[in-house]
Amino acid sequence: MDAATLVNFALVALATQSLGQDFLPTAENITWSSSNFKTMLMWSPPPKNYSYTVEFSSDGMDRQRSPSCIQSMETECDLTDQLKDLKATYTAVVLSEPLPHVHAGLEELPYSSSARFCPYRDTQIGRPNFSISLSNDNTKVTLHIKDPLTAIKRDGIFLNIRQIFRQDLKYRVLYNKAGQTGKKKKLSQSSMVELASLDKSGSYCFSVAAFIPSRRADRQLGTWSHLRCSPRSDRSPLAGECERCRFCQLMFIGMVSFFSYCTVQHCIPHMAAAELLGMQQGMFTQFHKNVPFNCF
């Protein structure tokens, strides 16, 4: 073996030795981040002169690699589409690997494992949106909650949380009269929440959050919605009644004006002024029997 060959052999051996455990640090701070079933695996530190590969498995199943996270230079991996059984419990590992086309000669790649994760039990439910409608007498408020969409698709369409949790999904409502601090609670099975026996003259403010009772306590409540308030009612109890008789008032005024004009112009020659005046008074009396006086 000549000197050149010995030198090359030594360099290869040195390079191979350098690509050991010290050269391939393991991933740290591995965490799951999941909102509305959009699930990411995250870790640190950013790789330098090496790469990361993510493998995952559910209980009792073999590990498989995530196709988009093989020899990656990133510190996160989207596993949303891989975790198909939403009620299964998964564990992921992040392996440290040499860069592509670099042979390290390692018998086993160093890796770190994640905590256990179940999408159905652990994903955070985002804040819902809702609209408010009032009954005609302003004593009942109805909240129309829009179930948040998830990252899960079925036949190309994103599912909402109601389609996944079904009867397990409830909504918690907090509300109070505007300007007051005391809050009331309501738990609803439906996405349409009715709140009755409210003060018709006041405005009420509401916030809503999804609630999953089957989960452990610290995972049951989703993110609270933004605060929304019902419009304030400034109408008096007689306002609606007066609106209904306004048309009759206008008709009455028109008829009185007509008879007054006829009295002056003698547009009905065969009737004396006294007779026209009597007709006006009779109409006025009859009108007030049917229309409340305080509408004038």
PLY file of the C-alpha trace (Angstrom):
ply
format ascii 1.0
element vertex 296
property float x
property float y
property float z
element edge 295
property int vertex1
property int vertex2
end_header
0.00 0.00 0.00
1.58 3.25 -1.10
1.65 6.46 0.92
-1.16 8.12 -1.05
-3.50 5.23 -0.39
-2.69 5.28 3.33
-3.41 9.01 3.50
-6.79 8.59 1.73
-7.71 5.72 4.02
-6.88 7.78 7.08
-8.95 10.73 5.86
-11.97 8.53 5.21
-11.63 6.91 8.63
-11.35 10.32 10.29
-14.40 11.62 8.45
-16.39 8.55 9.35
-15.44 8.87 13.01
-16.41 12.55 13.03
-19.93 11.68 11.88
-20.69 9.96 15.18
-22.93 10.91 18.07
-21.12 14.21 18.64
-21.64 15.27 15.05
-25.31 14.31 15.00
-26.95 15.96 17.99
-30.42 14.73 18.92
-33.52 16.88 18.64
-34.70 18.70 21.75
-37.95 20.25 23.01
-40.16 18.06 20.84
-43.74 19.30 21.10
-47.09 18.77 19.41
-48.92 21.87 18.18
-52.48 21.21 17.03
-55.44 23.52 16.40
-58.70 22.35 14.81
-56.85 19.13 13.85
-54.07 20.93 11.99
-51.22 19.04 13.66
-47.54 19.99 13.62
-44.58 18.32 15.31
-41.96 20.89 16.35
-38.46 20.69 17.85
-35.02 22.35 18.08
-32.21 23.14 17.32
-31.94 23.98 13.59
-29.65 21.42 11.93
-26.16 22.27 10.74
-24.30 19.79 8.53
-26.96 17.15 9.24
-30.71 16.65 8.75
-33.84 15.42 10.51
-36.25 12.63 9.66
-39.64 12.15 11.37
-41.23 8.78 12.04
-44.50 8.14 13.85
-46.69 5.27 14.98
-49.93 4.64 16.80
-50.16 2.25 19.72
-49.41 -1.30 18.61
-48.39 -0.34 15.07
-45.00 -0.16 13.30
-43.31 3.18 12.82
-43.57 4.84 9.44
-41.83 7.85 7.94
-43.59 11.06 7.07
-42.98 11.47 3.31
-42.45 15.24 3.51
-40.09 15.10 6.49
-37.20 12.87 5.37
-33.67 14.30 5.69
-35.22 17.71 6.20
-33.46 20.90 7.25
-36.63 22.14 8.98
-37.55 21.97 12.66
-41.23 21.17 12.13
-43.26 18.55 10.34
-46.91 18.68 9.29
-48.51 15.37 10.26
-52.13 16.39 9.69
-52.71 14.04 6.75
-50.78 11.16 8.29
-52.76 10.89 11.53
-55.82 9.40 9.88
-57.37 7.75 12.92
-58.29 10.80 14.99
-59.03 8.76 18.12
-55.73 6.81 18.06
-52.79 7.76 20.28
-49.53 8.51 18.47
-45.85 8.82 19.32
-43.30 10.46 17.00
-39.52 10.27 16.88
-37.14 12.75 15.29
-33.99 11.06 13.94
-30.77 12.93 13.26
-29.34 11.85 9.90
-26.31 12.76 7.78
-26.95 15.03 4.84
-28.02 13.29 1.60
-25.15 11.48 -0.16
-23.03 11.53 3.02
-22.25 8.12 4.50
-21.77 8.17 8.25
-21.31 4.48 8.87
-23.55 4.58 11.95
-25.25 1.37 13.06
-28.16 3.29 14.59
-29.22 6.88 14.06
-29.61 9.00 17.18
-33.19 10.11 17.87
-35.52 11.69 20.40
-39.14 10.77 21.12
-42.22 12.94 21.57
-44.92 12.76 24.20
-48.06 10.77 23.34
-50.70 12.62 21.33
-54.33 11.91 20.41
-55.92 14.35 17.93
-59.47 13.82 19.21
-58.49 14.46 22.82
-55.66 16.96 22.44
-56.19 19.32 19.50
-57.10 22.84 20.56
-60.51 24.02 19.33
-60.36 27.52 17.86
-62.68 30.41 18.57
-66.12 30.21 16.96
-67.97 33.02 15.22
-71.62 33.76 15.92
-74.39 36.18 15.05
-77.19 37.57 17.24
-80.91 37.88 16.54
-83.65 39.36 18.74
-87.28 38.38 19.19
-89.94 40.97 18.28
-90.49 41.91 21.91
-86.72 42.02 22.63
-87.03 39.56 25.55
-85.27 36.65 23.82
-81.84 36.53 22.18
-80.75 33.75 19.84
-77.05 33.07 19.18
-76.34 31.42 15.83
-72.93 29.75 16.23
-70.90 28.77 13.19
-69.06 25.52 13.92
-65.33 26.14 13.20
-63.84 24.35 10.22
-61.05 21.83 10.74
-58.03 20.82 8.65
-59.60 17.39 8.02
-60.99 16.80 4.54
-63.63 14.35 3.38
-64.27 14.09 -0.36
-62.28 17.28 -0.85
-64.37 19.31 1.63
-63.12 20.52 5.02
-65.13 19.11 7.93
-66.34 21.30 10.77
-65.95 20.33 14.41
-69.61 19.22 14.67
-69.01 16.60 11.97
-66.11 15.18 13.99
-67.27 15.48 17.60
-70.99 15.01 16.86
-72.98 14.70 20.10
-69.80 15.16 22.12
-69.70 18.85 21.11
-71.36 21.44 23.31
-71.03 25.21 23.57
-70.49 27.20 26.73
-71.92 30.74 26.75
-71.02 33.58 29.11
-73.22 36.68 29.07
-74.01 39.76 31.09
-76.05 42.93 30.77
-73.95 45.71 29.25
-72.37 47.85 31.95
-72.68 45.17 34.63
-69.97 42.79 35.84
-71.97 39.76 36.96
-71.88 36.99 34.35
-74.31 34.17 33.72
-73.50 30.78 32.14
-75.34 28.49 29.77
-74.31 25.14 28.31
-75.91 24.22 24.99
-75.95 20.99 23.00
-76.97 22.91 19.90
-75.20 25.49 17.73
-78.30 27.68 18.10
-78.55 29.00 21.66
-81.72 30.72 22.93
-81.62 32.98 25.98
-85.02 34.10 27.25
-86.49 36.39 29.96
-84.00 39.17 29.29
-84.51 42.83 30.07
-86.06 44.19 26.87
-84.65 47.69 27.41
-81.01 46.59 27.85
-78.15 45.34 25.71
-76.42 42.05 26.53
-72.88 40.94 25.72
-71.93 37.35 24.87
-68.86 35.16 24.41
-68.88 31.53 23.26
-66.46 28.58 23.39
-66.65 24.96 22.28
-66.82 22.47 25.16
-65.91 18.75 24.90
-66.95 17.06 28.17
-65.32 13.71 27.33
-61.83 15.24 27.52
-59.70 15.73 30.58
-60.42 18.98 32.41
-57.60 21.11 30.98
-58.57 20.18 27.39
-62.35 20.51 27.54
-62.74 24.19 26.73
-61.84 25.69 23.37
-60.70 29.24 22.68
-63.27 31.90 23.65
-64.87 33.91 20.86
-64.60 37.67 20.61
-67.16 39.52 22.74
-70.31 40.55 20.87
-73.24 42.61 22.17
-76.88 42.78 21.16
-78.22 46.14 19.95
-79.72 48.36 22.63
-83.48 48.84 22.43
-84.55 52.45 22.98
-88.16 51.93 21.95
-90.95 52.59 24.46
-93.67 49.95 24.96
-96.03 52.08 22.89
-93.66 52.54 19.98
-94.82 49.50 18.04
-98.48 50.32 18.67
-97.97 53.86 17.44
-96.25 52.63 14.30
-99.21 50.43 13.52
-101.72 53.29 13.83
-99.61 55.89 12.01
-101.26 55.08 8.71
-104.70 55.57 10.28
-103.58 58.92 11.67
-102.55 60.09 8.24
-105.88 59.04 6.80
-107.75 60.88 9.53
-105.74 64.06 9.01
-106.42 63.88 5.28
-110.18 63.50 5.83
-110.33 66.36 8.32
-108.45 68.58 5.87
-110.85 67.65 3.10
-113.94 68.49 5.17
-112.37 71.73 6.32
-111.69 72.70 2.72
-115.24 71.81 1.71
-116.67 73.89 4.54
-114.85 76.94 3.28
-115.29 76.31 -0.47
-118.84 74.91 -0.26
-117.79 71.97 -2.42
-120.85 70.06 -1.15
-123.57 72.68 -1.76
-126.55 70.84 -0.32
-124.87 70.40 3.13
-124.69 73.20 5.62
-121.46 74.00 7.44
-122.99 72.77 10.72
-123.70 69.39 9.16
-120.11 69.07 7.90
-118.78 70.02 11.34
-121.00 67.35 12.92
-119.63 64.74 10.57
-116.03 65.72 11.48
-116.78 65.43 15.21
-118.44 62.05 14.73
-115.46 60.71 12.79
-113.06 61.99 15.42
-115.01 60.25 18.22
-115.19 56.99 16.30
-111.47 57.14 15.43
-110.44 57.48 19.08
-112.41 54.42 20.08
-109.98 52.34 18.01
-106.71 54.25 18.21
-104.98 54.96 21.58
-105.00 58.63 22.45
-101.32 58.59 23.44
-100.38 57.79 19.86
-101.02 61.40 18.89
0 1
1 2
2 3
3 4
4 5
5 6
6 7
7 8
8 9
9 10
10 11
11 12
12 13
13 14
14 15
15 16
16 17
17 18
18 19
19 20
20 21
21 22
22 23
23 24
24 25
25 26
26 27
27 28
28 29
29 30
30 31
31 32
32 33
33 34
34 35
35 36
36 37
37 38
38 39
39 40
40 41
41 42
42 43
43 44
44 45
45 46
46 47
47 48
48 49
49 50
50 51
51 52
52 53
53 54
54 55
55 56
56 57
57 58
58 59
59 60
60 61
61 62
62 63
63 64
64 65
65 66
66 67
67 68
68 69
69 70
70 71
71 72
72 73
73 74
74 75
75 76
76 77
77 78
78 79
79 80
80 81
81 82
82 83
83 84
84 85
85 86
86 87
87 88
88 89
89 90
90 91
91 92
92 93
93 94
94 95
95 96
96 97
97 98
98 99
99 100
100 101
101 102
102 103
103 104
104 105
105 106
106 107
107 108
108 109
109 110
110 111
111 112
112 113
113 114
114 115
115 116
116 117
117 118
118 119
119 120
120 121
121 122
122 123
123 124
124 125
125 126
126 127
127 128
128 129
129 130
130 131
131 132
132 133
133 134
134 135
135 136
136 137
137 138
138 139
139 140
140 141
141 142
142 143
143 144
144 145
145 146
146 147
147 148
148 149
149 150
150 151
151 152
152 153
153 154
154 155
155 156
156 157
157 158
158 159
159 160
160 161
161 162
162 163
163 164
164 165
165 166
166 167
167 168
168 169
169 170
170 171
171 172
172 173
173 174
174 175
175 176
176 177
177 178
178 179
179 180
180 181
181 182
182 183
183 184
184 185
185 186
186 187
187 188
188 189
189 190
190 191
191 192
192 193
193 194
194 195
195 196
196 197
197 198
198 199
199 200
200 201
201 202
202 203
203 204
204 205
205 206
206 207
207 208
208 209
209 210
210 211
211 212
212 213
213 214
214 215
215 216
216 217
217 218
218 219
219 220
220 221
221 222
222 223
223 224
224 225
225 226
226 227
227 228
228 229
229 230
230 231
231 232
232 233
233 234
234 235
235 236
236 237
237 238
238 239
239 240
240 241
241 242
242 243
243 244
244 245
245 246
246 247
247 248
248 249
249 250
250 251
251 252
252 253
253 254
254 255
255 256
256 257
257 258
258 259
259 260
260 261
261 262
262 263
263 264
264 265
265 266
266 267
267 268
268 269
269 270
270 271
271 272
272 273
273 274
274 275
275 276
276 277
277 278
278 279
279 280
280 281
281 282
282 283
283 284
284 285
285 286
286 287
287 288
288 289
289 290
290 291
291 292
292 293
293 294
294 295
